[in-house]
Amino acid sequence: MLTHRYRLVFLIGLVIASLQSCVVSKKSWSPSTPYAKEQLQKDYRLFRNILEESHPSLYWYTAKDSMDYYFDWGYRQLNDSMTEPQFRSILSYVIAKIKCGHTSTRYSRKFLHFLDTAQLPQFPISIKVLDRDTVVLNNYIQRSNLKLARGTILTSLNGAPIKRIVDSLVLHIPQDGNNENYLMQTISNRGAFGGWLRLVAGYVPAYQLGYLDSLGREQQTVFNLVDPPKKDSSRKPILPEIRRQLKRREQRANELDRARSLQIDTGLSTGYMTVNTFNNGYQLKSFFRSAFKDLRRFNIQHLVIDIRSNGGGNVAHSTLLTKKIRNTPFKLADSLYAVKRKSRYGNYIRYNSVTGIFMRFISKKKADGFYHFGYFERKQFKPALRDRYKGKVYVLTGPNSFSAAAIFALTVKGQSNVTLIGEETGGAAYGNSAWFIPDVRLPETGIRFRLPKFRLVINKNAVKDGRGVLPDIEVKATRQSVIENRDLKVETVRQLIIQKR
């Protein structure tokens, strides 16, 4: 039995040893260091067990036997050590088979920090996948040796057909249901093609790109990845504190303006409202109040609401906007429930405090064995009493309209004064799995994945076909509109307004 003195020495030794081990582990970590097969298998078993236990819609669009096949396939790939990107590529492929746009993987915090600070070479172009062709959208790094004009038709990359490469990459992208339009837009977003290429296949120093020239002849060019620009730390601003304060105010104003804005054309009696997010932190409640007050004050007859870049957010904000447009009461959910309130794997699930309180005290178990959020199942929202808009409304939609944005589009669709213009929304029309989405952290690699807790069915009488909200007037980009950098959706709505006048 240890004396008090030796016990104290022993405890101090343990503390020093643990600190030393922490230092060694931090020094030994490298983004290129592979994880042992046993570590990967441990994380993968946990990954599968948590999804099978707690995901509310695991078999909504993919049958259980098929989902079991994909889970088993992923485990069979773990026959050797792997780096974090290699392991995440397998996880992303398997998780995409759930067909839930809110269930996705993320790098570990260490790896994200590495990506933020390492100044890695960048893939220099974005692409646009059209109905028939894949074209250059932007060569957004001017220092690149790749000089292809916007709208150039691409045919191959390193000898493989470009369509085959696109189709292989989108197998790793989560989607709501069977929405192919969403996948093609997601891979077309700025930087997305290069990012998914790095995750799935890894970068190589140089690429051979096939394309069609202006005469339609097949050509080949070689380009390299581009190093990011180095920061110039030698220049020091005059009066740095004042400049810093001004910069913060300007940045905040620009941030709010990018998130939501209203422009009024009194000549056409039209308001152009852009709402790029329903997230918290953008003063949306006060913005909607002020915007609709201005529309009434100037007697604006036409309102264009652009939600093409709105990925969703807080449904309370989308409901505020809906109440300003709808002329009849509406519900958001026929059913909204979780399959589990508690998890055997709670140590790995990162709830925030609000979510934890919600799950325990507000959800209630019903006869079907699920934990229902009864408020939204019962609640009928009424149209706004003040400044509800009664003129003609045009809602611009696209594949990036997701989650709460898709719910807004569905809820106002069909009203006599509302017309949806654009493309099918990325968010499903039948419902989704979202609302409260904690992160799950896998202990060996630190890779995280999002775990939505609730299944939402918006209208139980609708067909669950995995499609988004369809527009009343479909307008898609063409190669010519890409070349000319024209916005066909805005042009279409402007023509409709002029015809009405």
DRENBASE-918774 format. One line per 5 residues: number of its first residue (from 1); their letters; for each residue x, y, z of C-alpha. Coordinates in nm, 4 decimals. Layout:
// DRENBASE-918774
NUM = A = X,Y,Z; ... $
***
This chain:
// DRENBASE-918774
1 = MLTHR = 0.0000,0.0000,0.0000; 0.1410,0.3390,-0.1006; 0.2104,0.6032,0.1606; 0.0681,0.9520,0.1135; 0.4055,1.0821,-0.0106 $
6 = YRLVF = 0.4565,0.8059,-0.2656; 0.0940,0.8282,-0.3739; 0.1458,1.1997,-0.4480; 0.4641,1.1284,-0.6455; 0.2842,0.8543,-0.8344 $
11 = LIGLV = -0.0058,1.0858,-0.9299; 0.2315,1.3611,-1.0460; 0.4121,1.1064,-1.2593; 0.0853,0.9996,-1.4181; -0.0048,1.3608,-1.5008 $
16 = IASLQ = 0.3388,1.4251,-1.6569; 0.3155,1.1030,-1.8566; -0.0298,1.1916,-1.9852; 0.0852,1.5406,-2.0855; 0.3835,1.3918,-2.2641 $
21 = SCVVS = 0.1618,1.1445,-2.4458; -0.0651,1.4306,-2.5571; 0.2333,1.6181,-2.6934; 0.3585,1.3129,-2.8780; 0.0182,1.2441,-3.0307 $
26 = KKSWS = -0.0160,1.6041,-3.1477; 0.3326,1.6035,-3.2983; 0.2824,1.2659,-3.4604; -0.0456,1.3566,-3.6306; -0.0169,1.4230,-4.0015 $
31 = PSTPY = -0.2864,1.4486,-4.2689; -0.1031,1.1831,-4.4679; -0.0609,0.9408,-4.1766; -0.2799,0.6334,-4.2333; -0.5090,0.4891,-3.9695 $
36 = AKEQL = -0.4774,0.1188,-3.8925; -0.7370,-0.1202,-4.0285; -0.8604,-0.1951,-3.6751; -0.9196,0.1762,-3.6045; -1.1155,0.2196,-3.9265 $
41 = QKDYR = -1.3261,-0.0872,-3.8576; -1.4068,0.0354,-3.5071; -1.5220,0.3734,-3.6395; -1.7179,0.2109,-3.9215; -1.9082,-0.0229,-3.6886 $
46 = LFRNI = -2.0023,0.2761,-3.4749; -2.1036,0.4713,-3.7881; -2.3372,0.1925,-3.8960; -2.4786,0.1202,-3.5506; -2.5730,0.4834,-3.4850 $
51 = LEESH = -2.7426,0.5249,-3.8219; -2.9349,0.1997,-3.7827; -3.0411,0.2950,-3.4325; -3.1326,0.6627,-3.4648; -3.1760,0.7811,-3.8242 $
56 = PSLYW = -3.5507,0.8408,-3.8759; -3.5523,0.7682,-4.2504; -3.2768,0.5146,-4.3101; -3.5004,0.3008,-4.5324; -3.7274,0.5731,-4.6695 $
61 = YTAKD = -3.5916,0.5637,-5.0238; -3.3544,0.2656,-5.0058; -3.4887,-0.0738,-4.8975; -3.3314,-0.2353,-4.5920; -3.1732,-0.5225,-4.7834 $
66 = SMDYY = -3.0131,-0.2727,-5.0240; -2.8945,-0.0522,-4.7393; -2.7488,-0.3584,-4.5652; -2.5632,-0.4398,-4.8868; -2.4057,-0.0906,-4.8988 $
71 = FDWGY = -2.3116,-0.1060,-4.5300; -2.1479,-0.4449,-4.5834; -1.9717,-0.3192,-4.8969; -1.8202,-0.0285,-4.7043; -1.6863,-0.2576,-4.4325 $
76 = RQLND = -1.5276,-0.4893,-4.6899; -1.3208,-0.1996,-4.8242; -1.1417,-0.1674,-4.4893; -0.8844,-0.4373,-4.5562; -0.5803,-0.2147,-4.5087 $
81 = SMTEP = -0.4748,0.1124,-4.3471; -0.6146,0.4366,-4.4936; -0.5730,0.8106,-4.4657; -0.8622,1.0221,-4.3453; -0.9723,1.1343,-4.6961 $
86 = QFRSI = -0.9708,0.7740,-4.8180; -1.1863,0.6620,-4.5271; -1.4197,0.9598,-4.5604; -1.4659,0.8791,-4.9302; -1.6033,0.5353,-4.8341 $
91 = LSYVI = -1.8292,0.6820,-4.5648; -1.9641,0.9460,-4.8028; -2.0445,0.6828,-5.0663; -2.2378,0.4704,-4.8163; -2.4178,0.7590,-4.6477 $
96 = AKIKC = -2.5314,0.8959,-4.9847; -2.7345,0.5769,-5.0338; -2.9715,0.6904,-4.7582; -3.0819,0.9656,-4.9988; -3.1164,1.2239,-4.7250 $
101 = GHTST = -2.9703,1.5625,-4.8077; -2.9255,1.6463,-4.4393; -2.7094,1.3379,-4.3683; -2.3517,1.3980,-4.4749; -1.9915,1.3503,-4.3644 $
106 = RYSRK = -1.7333,1.6076,-4.2577; -1.3596,1.5955,-4.2032; -1.2207,1.5861,-3.8503; -1.1445,1.9206,-3.6872; -0.7710,1.8505,-3.7206 $
111 = FLHFL = -0.7991,1.7876,-4.0903; -1.0167,2.0949,-4.1475; -0.7607,2.3056,-3.9625; -0.4936,2.1597,-4.1872; -0.6967,2.2475,-4.4994 $
116 = DTAQL = -0.7500,2.6031,-4.3734; -0.3841,2.6660,-4.3019; -0.1884,2.4490,-4.5457; -0.2389,2.6654,-4.8568; -0.2911,2.3587,-5.0749 $
121 = PQFPI = -0.2914,2.3759,-5.4553; -0.6351,2.4424,-5.6034; -0.8296,2.3027,-5.8970; -0.8728,2.6070,-6.1197; -1.2132,2.5659,-6.2870 $
126 = SIKVL = -1.5792,2.5193,-6.2061; -1.8052,2.3312,-6.4444; -2.1728,2.3539,-6.5329; -2.3609,2.0325,-6.6085; -2.6373,2.1049,-6.8594 $
131 = DRDTV = -2.8967,1.8659,-6.9988; -2.6740,1.7654,-7.2893; -2.3271,1.9043,-7.2246; -2.0790,1.9772,-6.9495; -1.9179,2.3168,-6.9989 $
136 = VLNNY = -1.6647,2.5476,-6.8352; -1.8450,2.7798,-6.5975; -1.5563,2.9750,-6.4499; -1.1795,2.9716,-6.4615; -1.1752,3.1503,-6.1288 $
141 = IQRSN = -0.7996,3.1432,-6.0703; -0.6363,3.3896,-6.3074; -0.2874,3.2491,-6.2491; -0.3829,2.9156,-6.4041; -0.2310,2.8092,-6.7353 $
146 = LKLAR = -0.5748,2.6796,-6.8352; -0.7320,2.9390,-7.0659; -1.0657,2.8056,-7.1837; -1.3543,3.0404,-7.2522; -1.6728,3.0261,-7.0488 $
151 = GTILT = -1.9158,2.7792,-7.2079; -1.6475,2.5606,-7.3694; -1.7796,2.2045,-7.4026; -1.5684,1.9563,-7.2048; -1.5289,1.6000,-7.3276 $
156 = SLNGA = -1.2737,1.4208,-7.1073; -1.0406,1.4453,-6.8114; -0.7204,1.2392,-6.8101; -0.8605,1.0214,-7.0864; -1.1931,0.9396,-6.9170 $
161 = PIKRI = -1.5221,1.0837,-7.0504; -1.6219,1.3855,-6.8449; -1.9752,1.2483,-6.7984; -1.8373,0.9279,-6.6480; -1.6303,1.1299,-6.4010 $
166 = VDSLV = -1.9266,1.3477,-6.3031; -2.1474,1.0409,-6.2569; -1.8847,0.8767,-6.0338; -1.8425,1.1860,-5.8148; -2.2136,1.2459,-5.7537 $
171 = LHIPQ = -2.2412,0.8938,-5.6096; -2.0822,1.0466,-5.2979; -2.3158,1.3477,-5.2706; -2.6197,1.3186,-5.0404; -2.9527,1.4168,-5.1927 $
176 = DGNNE = -3.3191,1.4250,-5.0955; -3.4807,1.1250,-5.2602; -3.4125,1.0787,-5.6302; -3.3411,1.4371,-5.7277; -3.0872,1.4149,-6.0112 $
181 = NYLMQ = -3.1263,1.7864,-6.0822; -2.9901,1.8627,-5.7359; -2.6839,1.6421,-5.7876; -2.5958,1.8081,-6.1190; -2.6277,2.1531,-5.9639 $
186 = TISNR = -2.4278,2.0599,-5.6547; -2.1321,1.9391,-5.8623; -2.1668,2.2644,-6.0630; -2.1421,2.4979,-5.7621; -1.8266,2.7052,-5.7399 $
191 = GAFGG = -1.5275,2.4857,-5.6565; -1.7422,2.1752,-5.5996; -1.6110,1.9679,-5.8906; -1.2499,2.0110,-5.7793; -1.3386,1.9499,-5.4134 $
196 = WLRLV = -1.5207,1.6226,-5.4785; -1.2477,1.5148,-5.7198; -0.9885,1.5634,-5.4449; -1.1932,1.3639,-5.1928; -1.2886,1.0727,-5.4187 $
201 = AGYVP = -0.9851,1.0332,-5.6451; -0.7136,1.2521,-5.4968; -0.5315,1.5235,-5.6884; -0.2530,1.4651,-5.9376; 0.0009,1.7362,-6.0309 $
206 = AYQLG = -0.1245,1.7826,-6.3892; -0.4447,1.7093,-6.5823; -0.5181,1.6515,-6.9484; -0.8490,1.8077,-7.0425; -1.0415,1.7303,-7.3609 $
211 = YLDSL = -1.2714,1.9936,-7.5105; -1.4367,2.1082,-7.8338; -1.2992,2.4157,-8.0040; -1.5107,2.6815,-8.1781; -1.5353,2.4595,-8.4885 $
216 = GREQQ = -1.6469,2.1577,-8.2873; -1.3139,1.9778,-8.3201; -1.1751,1.7655,-8.0362; -0.8734,1.9278,-7.8703; -0.6539,1.8490,-7.5705 $
221 = TVFNL = -0.4827,2.0789,-7.3221; -0.2747,2.0194,-7.0113; -0.3092,2.2278,-6.6953; -0.1650,2.2224,-6.3455; -0.3090,2.2787,-6.0022 $
226 = VDPPK = -0.2534,2.6355,-5.8848; -0.0904,2.7437,-5.5600; -0.2973,2.9973,-5.3650; -0.1605,3.3533,-5.3494; 0.0784,3.4294,-5.0664 $
231 = KDSSR = -0.0322,3.6874,-4.8151; 0.1668,4.0102,-4.8059; 0.2456,4.0688,-4.4387; 0.4823,4.3596,-4.5019; 0.2155,4.6260,-4.5566 $
236 = KPILP = 0.0681,4.7824,-4.2449; -0.2485,4.9940,-4.2620; -0.2532,5.3515,-4.1346; -0.4566,5.3929,-3.8159; -0.5170,5.0187,-3.7932 $
241 = EIRRQ = -0.7761,5.0286,-3.5122; -1.0037,5.2772,-3.6913; -0.9691,5.0891,-4.0167; -1.0450,4.7627,-3.8384; -1.3665,4.9027,-3.6888 $
246 = LKRRE = -1.4827,5.0426,-4.0214; -1.4023,4.7156,-4.1888; -1.6087,4.5197,-3.9352; -1.9115,4.7457,-3.9872; -1.8793,4.7281,-4.3641 $
251 = QRANE = -1.8371,4.3538,-4.3584; -2.1461,4.3101,-4.1438; -2.3521,4.5351,-4.3724; -2.2317,4.3447,-4.6785; -2.2995,4.0132,-4.5069 $
256 = LDRAR = -2.6587,4.1121,-4.4316; -2.7081,4.2457,-4.7830; -2.5851,3.9185,-4.9344; -2.8184,3.7217,-4.7106; -3.1350,3.9228,-4.7819 $
261 = SLQID = -3.2164,4.2375,-4.9751; -3.5015,4.4259,-5.1403; -3.4788,4.6450,-5.4466; -3.7820,4.8370,-5.5754; -3.8360,4.9336,-5.9381 $
266 = TGLST = -4.1098,5.1951,-5.9247; -4.1213,5.2128,-6.3052; -4.2336,4.8494,-6.3283; -4.3992,4.8621,-5.9847; -4.1892,4.5584,-5.8914 $
271 = GYMTV = -4.0002,4.4548,-5.5823; -3.7022,4.2195,-5.6157; -3.6520,4.0359,-5.2865; -3.3525,3.8053,-5.2497; -3.3560,3.5649,-4.9551 $
276 = NTFNN = -3.0430,3.3491,-4.9625; -3.0863,3.1922,-4.6186; -3.3354,3.1297,-4.3407; -3.0573,3.0840,-4.0846; -3.0452,3.2771,-3.7593 $
281 = GYQLK = -2.8204,3.5798,-3.7284; -2.9357,3.7787,-4.0309; -3.2114,3.9912,-3.8751; -3.4716,3.8295,-4.0993; -3.7691,3.9135,-3.8800 $
286 = SFFRS = -3.7008,4.2865,-3.8913; -3.6078,4.2657,-4.2595; -3.9414,4.1066,-4.3552; -4.1307,4.3579,-4.1441; -3.9559,4.6528,-4.3078 $
291 = AFKDL = -3.9640,4.5073,-4.6611; -4.3363,4.4356,-4.6708; -4.4095,4.7706,-4.5157; -4.2189,4.9355,-4.8034; -4.4047,4.7258,-5.0600 $
296 = RRFNI = -4.7375,4.8500,-4.9196; -4.6177,5.2100,-4.8882; -4.5102,5.2278,-5.2534; -4.8138,5.0243,-5.3708; -4.5926,4.7700,-5.5488 $
301 = QHLVI = -4.7969,4.5409,-5.7742; -4.5396,4.2692,-5.8480; -4.3045,4.0907,-5.6102; -4.0184,3.8632,-5.7170; -3.8830,3.6410,-5.4364 $
306 = DIRSN = -3.5524,3.4779,-5.5279; -3.4720,3.1672,-5.3184; -3.2476,2.9938,-5.5738; -2.9447,3.0082,-5.3411; -3.1376,2.9462,-5.0193 $
311 = GGGNV = -3.0192,2.6261,-4.8535; -3.2742,2.6515,-4.5716; -3.2305,2.7229,-4.2021; -3.4746,2.8065,-3.9254; -3.8273,2.7117,-4.0315 $
316 = AHSTL = -3.9612,2.9926,-3.8113; -3.8135,3.2417,-4.0594; -3.9525,3.0653,-4.3665; -4.2908,3.0582,-4.1912; -4.2756,3.4355,-4.1360 $
321 = LTKKI = -4.2277,3.4860,-4.5087; -4.5017,3.2358,-4.5921; -4.7478,3.4226,-4.3693; -4.6810,3.7389,-4.5691; -4.7793,3.5596,-4.8925 $
326 = RNTPF = -5.0416,3.2954,-4.8068; -5.4031,3.4050,-4.8005; -5.5333,3.0944,-4.6189; -5.4218,2.9070,-4.3043; -5.1558,2.6401,-4.3556 $
331 = KLADS = -4.9729,2.3594,-4.1780; -4.6084,2.2641,-4.2059; -4.6369,1.8981,-4.1098; -4.8759,1.6081,-4.1163; -4.6237,1.4211,-3.9038 $
336 = LYAVK = -4.2924,1.5093,-3.7408; -4.1238,1.2483,-3.5250; -3.7999,1.0902,-3.4049; -3.7445,0.7153,-3.3766; -3.5266,0.7474,-3.0657 $
341 = RKSRY = -3.5127,0.9971,-2.7823; -3.1973,0.8545,-2.6264; -2.9095,0.6678,-2.7825; -2.6779,0.3979,-2.6553; -2.4039,0.5950,-2.8279 $
346 = GNYIR = -2.4782,0.9284,-2.6661; -2.1104,0.9912,-2.5845; -2.0384,1.0353,-2.9547; -2.3422,1.2495,-3.0454; -2.2829,1.6223,-3.0024 $
351 = YNSVT = -2.6154,1.7736,-2.8984; -2.6378,2.1404,-2.8173; -2.8240,2.2411,-2.5021; -3.1444,2.3423,-2.6840; -3.1661,2.0118,-2.8691 $
356 = GIFMR = -3.1177,1.8149,-2.5497; -3.3985,1.9996,-2.3737; -3.6224,1.9613,-2.6785; -3.5768,1.5872,-2.7066; -3.6508,1.5254,-2.3407 $
361 = FISKK = -3.9405,1.7569,-2.2627; -4.1239,1.8439,-2.5855; -4.1318,1.5260,-2.7935; -4.3902,1.2733,-2.6783; -4.4093,0.9010,-2.7464 $
366 = KADGF = -4.7271,0.7927,-2.9237; -4.8917,0.4593,-3.0006; -4.6772,0.4074,-3.3111; -4.3688,0.3984,-3.0859; -4.2207,0.7210,-3.2235 $
371 = YHFGY = -4.1497,1.0487,-3.0440; -4.3697,1.3142,-3.2024; -4.3265,1.6904,-3.2107; -4.6961,1.7506,-3.1695; -4.6870,2.1295,-3.1941 $
376 = FERKQ = -4.6143,2.1360,-3.5668; -4.8443,1.8400,-3.6326; -5.1367,2.0311,-3.4828; -5.0498,2.3943,-3.5499; -5.2281,2.5872,-3.8238 $
381 = FKPAL = -5.0560,2.9133,-3.9095; -5.2701,3.2063,-4.0122; -5.1891,3.4663,-4.2775; -5.0295,3.7863,-4.1505; -5.2725,4.0552,-4.0418 $
386 = RDRYK = -5.0396,4.3423,-4.1260; -4.8731,4.4066,-4.4623; -4.9688,4.0747,-4.6174; -4.8817,4.1018,-4.9843; -5.1802,4.0773,-5.2217 $
391 = GKVYV = -5.0168,4.1558,-5.5545; -4.8666,3.9165,-5.8072; -4.5836,3.7010,-5.6645; -4.3118,3.5255,-5.8655; -4.0917,3.2808,-5.6720 $
396 = LTGPN = -3.7604,3.1931,-5.8390; -3.6546,2.8380,-5.7487; -3.3621,2.6118,-5.8315; -3.1770,2.2992,-5.7188; -2.9997,2.4937,-5.4415 $
401 = SFSAA = -3.3403,2.5767,-5.2881; -3.3286,2.3300,-5.0027; -3.4951,2.2347,-4.6748; -3.6939,2.5308,-4.5360; -3.6718,2.7069,-4.8744 $
406 = AIFAL = -3.8388,2.4106,-5.0441; -4.1065,2.4054,-4.7721; -4.1766,2.7739,-4.8401; -4.2032,2.7135,-5.2155; -4.4397,2.4177,-5.1641 $
411 = TVKGQ = -4.6591,2.6044,-4.9163; -4.7234,2.9037,-5.1445; -4.7436,2.7013,-5.4677; -5.0905,2.6803,-5.6188; -5.2179,3.0082,-5.4766 $
416 = SNVTL = -5.3823,3.2094,-5.7548; -5.1453,3.5056,-5.7326; -4.8247,3.2964,-5.6997; -4.6138,3.1576,-5.9849; -4.3037,2.9435,-5.9343 $
421 = IGEET = -4.0413,3.0019,-6.2038; -3.7128,2.8184,-6.2532; -3.6159,2.4615,-6.1730; -3.7115,2.1804,-5.9384; -3.6022,2.2504,-5.5811 $
426 = GGAAY = -3.3285,2.0390,-5.4258; -3.5381,1.9905,-5.1142; -3.7987,1.7142,-5.1440; -4.1666,1.8022,-5.1772; -4.2920,1.5040,-4.9756 $
431 = GNSAW = -4.0791,1.5722,-4.6694; -3.7309,1.5496,-4.5275; -3.5265,1.4385,-4.2291; -3.3853,1.7370,-4.0457; -3.5000,1.9868,-3.7808 $
436 = FIPDV = -3.2433,1.8983,-3.5147; -2.9158,1.7741,-3.6584; -2.6368,1.6954,-3.4110; -2.2888,1.5963,-3.5243; -2.1585,1.2477,-3.4521 $
441 = RLPET = -1.7838,1.2271,-3.3968; -1.6111,0.8978,-3.4673; -1.3515,0.8470,-3.1908; -1.0577,0.6986,-3.3845; -1.0398,0.9267,-3.6891 $
446 = GIRFR = -1.2401,1.2252,-3.5630; -1.4497,1.2247,-3.8819; -1.7973,1.3616,-3.8224; -2.1332,1.2993,-3.9813; -2.4653,1.4796,-3.9467 $
451 = LPKFR = -2.7501,1.2857,-3.7869; -3.0977,1.4377,-3.8411; -3.3303,1.3381,-3.5593; -3.6764,1.4016,-3.7040; -3.8679,1.2856,-4.0077 $
456 = LVINK = -4.1054,1.5448,-4.1529; -4.3928,1.4458,-4.3791; -4.5430,1.7648,-4.5186; -4.8437,1.6124,-4.6914; -4.9198,1.2459,-4.6309 $
461 = NAVKD = -5.1503,1.2358,-4.9340; -4.8741,1.3389,-5.1748; -4.6746,1.0883,-5.3770; -4.3371,0.9988,-5.2222; -4.1472,0.9997,-5.5502 $
466 = GRGVL = -3.8299,1.1647,-5.4246; -3.8787,1.4752,-5.6372; -3.8468,1.8372,-5.5345; -4.1066,2.1119,-5.5679; -4.1669,2.1540,-5.9400 $
471 = PDIEV = -4.1972,2.5040,-6.0899; -4.5057,2.6264,-6.2726; -4.2811,2.7601,-6.5492; -3.9562,2.5700,-6.6020; -3.6554,2.7766,-6.7083 $
476 = KATRQ = -3.3095,2.6191,-6.7309; -2.9693,2.7525,-6.8215; -2.8438,2.6852,-7.1733; -2.4931,2.6821,-7.3102; -2.5598,3.0139,-7.4822 $
481 = SVIEN = -2.6843,3.1733,-7.1591; -2.3688,3.0489,-6.9825; -2.1497,3.2007,-7.2543; -2.3336,3.5329,-7.2346; -2.3647,3.5176,-6.8543 $
486 = RDLKV = -2.7388,3.5775,-6.8801; -2.9942,3.4975,-6.6099; -3.2821,3.3442,-6.8038; -3.5044,3.3110,-6.4995; -3.4884,3.6826,-6.4196 $
491 = ETVRQ = -3.5406,3.7648,-6.7884; -3.8494,3.5417,-6.7977; -4.0092,3.6980,-6.4923; -3.9380,4.0483,-6.6248; -4.1102,3.9613,-6.9531 $
496 = LIIQK = -4.4125,3.8295,-6.7626; -4.4372,4.1491,-6.5590; -4.4148,4.3669,-6.8706; -4.6866,4.1586,-7.0390; -4.9109,4.1959,-6.7331 $
501 = R = -4.8672,4.5720,-6.7442 $
***
